[in-house]
Amino acid sequence: MSQEKPRRPQQEPIKYGDVFNVSGELSSQPVAPRDAATMQSAEDKTLGQTRKDGPASLMTSAAQKNEDAGFIGHNTATNIARDEGVTVSETYDSGKRVITETLGGQ
């Protein structure tokens, strides 16, 4: 029998600054489901798939926890994602694959 730690109720939403190395207004915004979906779409378009350990997966997980806890709705998006967008790029440097993903320019 496994002994799991009892889960504490989530006291506040998971914010971008909790998950990623970001600053400014973005760091204090809750991770939103529509932002995660937008990042997932950008990963799919650029890379042909969503990376299992990539930003879209992390955002999806955090957004789902925020939604389940009642902090945000299913169709919530931040102004940053709406206004400044998300980008995913793939380049090669000295034969090594470099993937850069941004949300709101960060």
ABEGO torsion letter per residue (X at the ends): XBBBBBBBBBABBBBAAAABBBBEAAAABBBBAAAAAAAAAAAAAAAGBBBAABAAAAAAAAAAAAAAAGABBAABBBAAAAAAEBBBBBBBBGGBBBBBBBBGGX
